[in-house]
Amino acid sequence: MEKSPPGVPVVIMKGVMKTAAKKESFNYRLWKYDGAPGELIPLLQSAQEHFGYIPRRAITYISGVTAIPESDIFGVITFYSQFRLQPMGKFVVRACAGTACHVSGAKAIIDTIEDELEVEVGDTSEDGLFTFLTVACIGCCSLAPVIMVNDDTHGRLTPASLRKILKEYRRKGKKIAESAVGAS
């Protein structure tokens, strides 16, 4: 039988015991907060790990516990690019904007992604399937221009080949959604 740390509940799912340590980490970190300076960023990181982004209710809760004004917390969140104020999509599309990709047509690739997914850099599509980000370098310069969708790398892209790739991910997303509805 798996043991959990003291004070952390155990969750039984389909006959498998799992500790709820991850789910409890955000509340536990807030409970441990003792007013020490420099704790805001770890609290925000914990909230983002717990929720997948930092929802408004977490900002309000952190403000109440730390006595840091919500506007100051929001300022920290928007200053650091590691923090998100909205959930990430099922598929995270990262377009390389590094030198090799830039000279190989990254601008056309970025424009195509924005047009095809109807999002701007840093946004999530309305259907929640795609989040679009640009990165300084993916590290596959010989395949320029390059994108990554989650952990899959796609290179030597043209706007036409990119459209086909994105349509395939859209189909995968719809199948996942349909199977989730069918399972419930």
C-alpha positions in Angstrom: 0.0 0.0 0.0 1.4 3.4 -1.0 1.9 5.8 1.9 1.3 9.5 1.7 3.1 12.2 3.7 1.5 13.1 7.0 -1.6 15.3 6.5 -1.9 14.6 2.8 -5.0 12.7 1.8 -4.9 9.6 -0.3 -7.1 9.3 -3.4 -8.3 5.9 -4.7 -8.9 5.9 -8.4 -10.0 2.8 -10.2 -8.4 0.6 -7.5 -5.1 2.5 -7.7 -4.0 4.5 -4.7 -2.4 7.8 -5.4 -1.4 10.6 -3.0 -3.0 13.9 -3.6 0.3 15.7 -2.9 0.2 17.7 -6.1 -3.3 18.9 -5.6 -2.5 19.9 -2.0 0.8 21.6 -2.9 -0.8 25.1 -3.6 -2.8 25.1 -0.4 0.1 23.6 1.6 2.5 26.3 0.4 -0.1 29.0 1.3 -0.6 27.4 4.7 3.2 27.5 5.3 3.5 31.1 4.3 5.0 33.0 7.2 5.3 36.5 5.7 8.9 36.1 4.6 9.8 38.4 1.8 10.5 36.8 -1.6 7.7 34.2 -1.3 5.3 35.7 -4.0 7.0 34.1 -7.0 7.1 30.6 -5.4 3.4 31.0 -4.4 2.6 32.0 -8.0 4.6 29.1 -9.4 2.7 26.7 -7.1 -0.6 28.2 -8.1 0.3 27.8 -11.8 1.5 24.2 -11.3 -1.8 23.4 -9.5 -4.2 25.0 -11.9 -2.2 25.0 -15.1 -2.4 28.8 -15.1 -3.1 31.5 -12.5 -6.8 32.1 -12.2 -8.3 35.3 -10.8 -9.4 33.4 -7.7 -5.8 32.4 -6.9 -4.7 36.0 -7.2 -7.4 37.1 -4.8 -6.5 34.2 -2.4 -2.8 34.9 -2.5 -3.5 38.6 -1.9 -5.6 37.8 1.1 -3.0 35.5 2.6 0.0 37.7 1.9 -1.6 41.2 2.2 0.1 42.1 -1.1 -2.4 44.1 -3.2 -3.9 42.2 -6.2 -2.6 44.9 -8.5 1.0 44.3 -7.4 0.5 40.5 -7.8 -0.9 41.1 -11.3 2.1 43.3 -12.1 4.5 40.4 -11.2 2.5 37.9 -13.2 2.5 40.1 -16.3 6.2 41.0 -15.9 7.5 37.4 -15.9 6.8 35.4 -19.1 6.7 32.1 -17.2 3.3 33.0 -15.8 0.0 32.5 -17.6 -3.4 34.1 -16.9 -5.3 31.7 -19.1 -5.2 27.9 -19.5 -3.0 26.5 -22.2 -4.5 24.7 -25.1 -4.5 21.0 -25.7 -1.8 21.6 -28.4 0.9 24.2 -27.7 2.3 25.4 -31.0 5.8 26.9 -30.7 7.2 28.7 -33.8 10.9 29.3 -34.0 11.9 32.9 -34.6 15.6 32.3 -34.4 18.1 33.4 -37.0 18.0 30.3 -39.2 14.2 30.2 -39.2 14.0 33.9 -39.7 16.0 33.8 -42.9 14.1 30.7 -44.0 10.7 32.3 -43.8 9.6 32.2 -40.2 7.5 35.3 -40.7 5.3 33.6 -43.2 5.0 30.6 -40.9 4.0 32.8 -37.9 1.4 34.7 -40.1 0.0 31.3 -41.3 -0.4 30.1 -37.8 -2.1 33.3 -36.7 -4.5 33.1 -39.7 -5.2 29.4 -39.5 -5.8 29.3 -35.8 -7.3 32.8 -35.5 -4.9 33.7 -32.6 -2.1 36.0 -32.0 1.2 35.1 -30.4 0.7 34.3 -26.7 -3.0 33.5 -27.1 -5.2 30.4 -26.9 -7.8 29.6 -29.6 -11.4 30.1 -28.7 -12.0 26.3 -28.8 -9.2 25.8 -26.3 -7.3 23.5 -28.6 -4.3 25.6 -29.5 -2.0 28.0 -27.6 0.5 29.8 -29.9 3.9 30.9 -28.8 7.1 32.0 -30.5 10.5 30.9 -29.1 14.0 32.2 -29.7 15.3 28.8 -31.0 14.1 25.3 -31.1 17.5 23.9 -31.9 16.7 22.3 -35.3 18.3 24.9 -37.5 18.9 22.5 -40.3 15.1 22.0 -40.6 14.3 25.7 -40.7 11.6 27.0 -40.6 10.5 24.9 -37.7 7.5 24.6 -35.3 6.9 22.3 -32.3 3.4 21.1 -31.4 3.7 19.8 -27.9 6.7 17.5 -28.2 6.5 16.9 -32.0 8.9 18.8 -34.3 7.9 19.8 -37.8 10.5 21.3 -40.1 11.1 22.6 -43.6 7.7 24.1 -43.5 5.8 26.1 -46.1 2.5 27.8 -45.4 0.8 24.9 -47.4 2.5 22.1 -45.4 1.8 24.0 -42.2 -1.9 24.2 -42.9 -2.1 20.4 -43.4 -0.3 19.8 -40.1 -2.6 22.2 -38.2 -5.7 20.6 -39.7 -4.4 17.2 -38.6 -4.0 18.4 -35.0 -7.5 20.0 -35.2 -8.9 16.5 -36.2 -7.0 14.9 -33.4 -8.4 17.4 -30.9 -12.0 16.8 -32.1 -11.5 13.0 -31.8 -10.2 13.5 -28.3 -13.2 15.7 -27.4 -15.7 13.2 -29.0 -14.2 10.2 -27.1 -14.3 12.2 -23.9 -18.0 13.0 -24.4 -18.7 9.3 -25.3 -16.9 8.1 -22.2 -19.1 10.2 -19.9 
